[in-house]
Amino acid sequence: MTKIKICSWNINSVRLRAPQIADFAAEHSPDIIGLQEIKCLEEQFPYDAFKDMGYQFFEISGQKGMHGVATVSKYPLTRMDTQFCPEGHARHVSTLVEIGKGKNFELHNFYIPAGGDEPDIETNDKFAHKLKFLDIMTKYFRGRAGENPKQVLLGGFNIAPHENDVWSHKQLLKVISHTPIEVETLARLQASGDFIDCARALYGEEAKQELFSWWSYRSRNINKSDRGRRLDHIWVSPALKDGLGDQDSHIIHRYCRLWERPSDHAPVTQVLNLT
């Protein structure tokens, strides 16, 4: 058995927060980190800083000043040819993680569009873009469902699907990230590959604040008001379900949101036992 720790972190500028990632990596030793909103081109990525952390393998999709995703790893990565964003933004990178015979798995790292402010596809192009992005993802994974591959989907999904994924279900029903149409669209994506939502599988339906991963920058004290949402997700395909372990294998590292000049998202880690 090989134990792998995977991290997803919407970092909101990798160059600004590389020192924070280094501190986190030194404490928690993730084997693979999927970063979102790196906000730089590939050639601007701080490769040397990550090599100093022990990461030697990189697959990056960058964009000047916005979006962008990167997967950094202690294990070899092979880039997969996938296309999800209908607008051509740098919002995903798909890789095969090469662990060893029988243990390799796909890792799909996403920064799904936030969707703007108005949950109306007729008046808000950003919201229409978000739903179309999810539909393209659903079509792709549904088309591969018969292959039974080992897959991990992670990233800033920008949707809090469960009523306990937000601080107030009733007050946020018309707020983008928790609207019924987003929840339904994400559910279709999850069903397309029978994906397991690691947080809910391990913590159950009643868990709430302990699973929040995002708090607005307007919240001066996130622990006092705790108006958070679970926007960052790690899913696995059925072929990896038995490797999830217990509740302690999935952690939202809330304390990182309390650092000086943090991202508005906390990192999420999942340990997988590969056989």
C-alpha positions in Angstrom: 0.0 0.0 0.0 1.2 3.5 -0.8 -0.1 6.5 1.2 -0.5 9.7 -0.8 -1.5 13.1 0.6 -3.2 15.4 -1.9 -3.8 19.1 -1.3 -6.2 21.5 -3.0 -5.7 25.2 -2.4 -7.2 28.2 -4.2 -4.2 30.3 -3.5 -5.2 33.6 -5.0 -1.7 34.5 -6.4 1.0 31.9 -6.1 3.9 34.4 -6.3 2.5 36.4 -3.4 1.8 33.4 -1.3 4.7 31.0 -2.1 6.2 31.5 1.4 2.8 30.5 3.0 2.7 27.4 0.8 6.3 26.6 1.9 5.3 26.9 5.6 2.3 24.6 5.0 4.3 22.1 3.0 6.9 21.9 5.7 4.2 21.2 8.4 2.0 18.8 6.4 4.1 17.3 3.7 1.5 16.9 0.9 2.8 14.8 -2.0 0.8 16.6 -4.6 -0.7 20.1 -4.5 -3.4 21.4 -6.8 -3.3 25.2 -6.9 -6.0 27.4 -8.3 -6.0 31.1 -9.2 -2.2 31.2 -9.5 -2.6 34.5 -11.5 0.5 34.2 -13.6 1.9 32.8 -16.8 3.8 29.5 -16.9 7.1 31.2 -17.2 6.3 33.4 -14.2 5.6 30.5 -11.9 8.1 30.3 -8.9 9.6 27.0 -9.8 12.6 27.3 -7.7 10.6 28.0 -4.5 8.7 24.7 -5.1 11.8 22.7 -5.9 13.1 23.9 -2.5 9.9 22.5 -1.0 10.7 19.1 -2.6 8.4 19.3 -5.6 10.1 18.3 -8.8 7.2 17.8 -11.2 5.0 20.5 -12.6 2.0 20.9 -14.9 0.8 24.4 -15.3 -1.9 26.3 -17.2 -1.3 30.0 -16.7 -2.9 33.2 -17.7 -1.7 36.8 -17.2 -3.0 38.3 -14.0 -6.0 36.1 -13.5 -7.2 32.5 -13.2 -4.6 29.8 -13.8 -4.0 26.4 -12.2 -0.9 24.4 -11.3 -0.3 20.9 -10.1 3.0 20.3 -8.4 4.1 16.9 -7.3 6.8 14.7 -5.8 5.7 12.0 -8.2 6.0 12.2 -12.0 3.2 13.8 -13.9 2.0 13.2 -17.5 -0.2 15.9 -19.0 -3.5 14.8 -20.4 -5.1 16.5 -23.3 -8.4 17.9 -22.0 -10.4 20.9 -22.8 -13.2 22.2 -20.5 -13.4 26.0 -20.6 -15.6 27.3 -23.4 -14.0 30.7 -23.1 -10.4 29.4 -23.4 -9.4 30.5 -19.9 -6.7 28.8 -18.0 -9.0 27.0 -15.5 -7.9 23.4 -15.5 -5.0 21.0 -15.8 -5.4 17.2 -16.1 -2.5 14.9 -15.3 -1.7 11.2 -14.9 0.1 10.8 -11.6 2.7 8.0 -11.9 3.0 6.2 -8.6 3.8 2.7 -9.8 2.2 -0.3 -11.4 -1.5 -0.5 -10.7 -1.4 2.7 -8.5 -1.4 5.4 -11.1 -4.4 7.8 -11.1 -5.7 10.8 -13.0 -5.8 14.1 -11.2 -8.1 16.8 -12.7 -7.4 20.2 -11.1 -10.2 22.8 -11.7 -10.9 26.4 -11.1 -14.6 26.5 -12.0 -15.8 30.1 -12.8 -17.3 31.9 -9.9 -20.2 33.1 -12.0 -20.5 36.8 -11.2 -23.3 38.4 -9.1 -26.6 37.7 -10.7 -27.8 34.0 -11.1 -29.4 34.6 -14.5 -28.0 33.1 -17.7 -29.9 35.6 -19.8 -28.5 38.7 -18.1 -25.2 37.4 -16.7 -22.7 36.0 -19.2 -20.4 34.9 -16.3 -23.2 32.7 -14.8 -23.9 31.2 -18.2 -20.2 30.5 -18.6 -20.1 28.7 -15.3 -23.0 26.4 -16.1 -21.6 25.6 -19.6 -18.2 24.8 -18.1 -19.9 22.3 -15.7 -21.9 20.8 -18.6 -18.7 20.2 -20.6 -17.1 18.6 -17.6 -20.2 16.4 -17.2 -20.2 15.3 -20.8 -16.4 14.4 -20.6 -16.7 12.3 -17.5 -19.9 10.6 -18.5 -18.2 9.6 -21.7 -15.5 7.9 -19.8 -17.6 6.3 -17.1 -17.3 2.8 -18.6 -13.5 2.9 -18.4 -13.5 2.7 -14.6 -10.3 4.7 -14.2 -8.8 5.9 -10.9 -9.6 9.6 -10.9 -9.3 12.5 -8.4 -11.2 15.7 -9.1 -10.3 18.7 -7.0 -10.2 22.4 -6.9 -12.1 25.6 -6.4 -15.5 24.4 -7.6 -17.2 27.7 -6.4 -20.4 25.8 -5.5 -21.5 24.9 -2.0 -24.0 22.1 -2.8 -25.3 20.9 0.6 -27.5 23.0 2.9 -24.8 22.6 5.6 -22.1 23.8 3.2 -23.1 27.4 3.9 -23.7 29.5 7.0 -27.3 30.1 6.1 -29.1 27.9 3.6 -32.2 30.1 3.4 -30.4 33.4 3.1 -28.0 32.1 0.3 -30.5 30.3 -1.9 -30.5 33.2 -4.4 -26.8 33.9 -4.0 -24.4 32.5 -6.6 -22.5 29.4 -5.3 -25.6 28.0 -3.6 -28.5 28.5 -6.0 -30.6 25.5 -6.9 -29.5 25.5 -10.6 -25.8 25.3 -9.6 -26.5 22.6 -7.0 -28.4 20.6 -9.6 -25.7 21.1 -12.3 -23.0 20.0 -9.9 -25.0 16.9 -8.9 -25.2 15.9 -12.6 -21.4 16.2 -12.8 -21.0 14.1 -9.7 -23.4 11.5 -11.0 -21.6 11.4 -14.4 -18.7 9.4 -12.8 -20.4 8.2 -9.6 -17.8 10.4 -7.9 -17.5 10.4 -4.1 -17.4 13.8 -2.4 -14.7 13.0 0.2 -15.8 15.5 2.8 -19.4 14.3 2.9 -18.5 10.7 2.7 -16.2 10.9 5.7 -18.0 13.6 7.8 -21.6 12.8 7.0 -24.6 15.1 6.3 -24.7 17.0 9.5 -21.2 18.5 9.5 -21.2 22.2 8.9 -18.7 24.8 10.0 -15.8 22.3 10.2 -16.1 21.9 6.5 -16.1 25.5 5.4 -13.2 26.4 3.2 -13.9 30.0 2.1 -14.7 33.2 4.0 -15.1 36.6 2.5 -12.3 39.1 2.9 -15.0 41.3 4.5 -15.1 39.0 7.4 -12.6 40.4 9.9 -12.9 37.5 12.4 -14.0 34.4 10.6 -14.2 32.4 13.8 -16.6 34.9 15.4 -19.1 35.3 12.6 -18.2 32.1 10.7 -20.1 33.1 7.6 -18.2 30.6 5.5 -19.0 28.3 2.6 -17.5 24.9 1.4 -16.4 25.9 -2.1 -13.3 23.7 -2.4 -13.8 20.0 -3.0 -11.9 16.8 -3.5 -13.8 14.0 -5.2 -12.6 10.5 -6.1 -14.0 7.9 -8.5 -15.4 4.6 -7.2 -12.1 2.8 -8.0 -10.4 4.9 -5.2 -13.3 4.9 -2.7 -11.7 2.1 -0.5 -8.6 4.2 -0.1 -10.2 7.1 1.7 -9.5 6.0 5.2 -11.3 7.6 8.2 -12.4 11.2 9.0 -8.9 12.2 9.9 -7.8 11.6 6.3 -9.7 14.7 5.1 -8.9 18.0 6.7 -9.8 21.7 6.0 -6.9 23.7 7.4 -8.9 26.7 8.6 -6.0 28.2 10.5 -4.3 29.2 7.2 -7.2 31.6 6.6 -6.1 33.5 9.7 -2.5 34.1 8.5 -1.4 37.6 7.6 -2.5 38.5 4.0 -4.0 35.0 3.4 -6.0 33.7 0.5 -9.7 33.8 1.1 -9.7 30.0 0.7 -8.2 27.5 3.1 -6.2 24.5 1.9 -7.9 21.1 1.9 -6.0 17.8 2.2 -7.0 14.2 1.5 -5.0 11.1 2.3 -5.4 8.2 -0.1 -4.3 4.6 0.5 -3.4 3.2 -2.9 -3.2 -0.6 -3.4 
